[in-house]
C-alpha cells in the first residue's frame, strides 16, 4: 500500500482513534468506541483505502 496521508492527517487520525477507543473504558463506556480502531490503524499505517479509491492524497511525497 502506498502512503497517501500526510503527517498532520496521520496525527489527527491517531488522536481521534485513541479518543474514540477511550470511550470503551471511560465516559459512557459504550462499544461504539471500537469504531476508533479504523482511524487509529489507518493513521499508524499511513494509508487510507478510501483515499485510494477516491484518488486523494495528503502526503507531500510523490512516488
C-alpha positions in Angstrom: 0.0 0.0 0.0 1.4 3.4 -0.9 1.3 6.2 1.7 -1.4 8.7 1.0 -1.7 10.5 4.3 0.4 13.5 5.3 1.8 14.0 8.8 -1.0 16.2 10.1 -3.6 13.8 8.7 -1.9 10.8 10.4 -1.6 12.6 13.7 -5.3 13.7 13.7 -6.4 10.1 12.9 -4.3 8.6 15.7 -5.5 11.1 18.2 -9.1 10.6 17.1 -8.8 6.9 17.2 -7.4 6.9 20.7 -10.1 9.2 21.9 -12.8 7.0 20.4 -11.2 3.9 21.9 -11.1 5.5 25.3 -14.9 5.7 25.2 -15.0 1.9 25.8 -13.2 2.4 29.1 -14.2 5.8 30.5 -17.1 8.1 29.8 -20.3 6.4 28.5 -18.5 3.0 28.3 -20.1 2.1 25.0 -18.9 -0.4 22.5 -19.3 2.3 19.8 -15.9 3.4 20.8 -14.4 0.4 19.0 -15.0 2.4 15.7 -11.8 4.2 16.8 -9.8 1.2 15.6 -10.3 2.3 12.0 -8.8 5.8 12.2 -6.1 4.5 14.6 -5.0 1.8 12.2 -5.1 4.0 9.1 -3.1 6.7 10.9 -0.5 4.2 12.0 -0.1 2.6 8.6 -0.2 5.9 6.7 -2.6 4.7 4.1 -6.4 5.1 3.8 -8.3 2.8 1.5 -11.0 5.4 0.9 -8.4 7.9 -0.2 -7.0 5.4 -2.6 -10.5 4.8 -4.1 -11.2 8.5 -4.4 -7.7 9.4 -5.7 -7.0 11.7 -2.8 -3.6 12.2 -1.2 -2.5 14.5 1.6 1.1 13.1 1.6 3.6 15.6 0.1 5.9 12.9 -1.2 5.2 11.7 -4.7 6.4 8.2 -5.6 
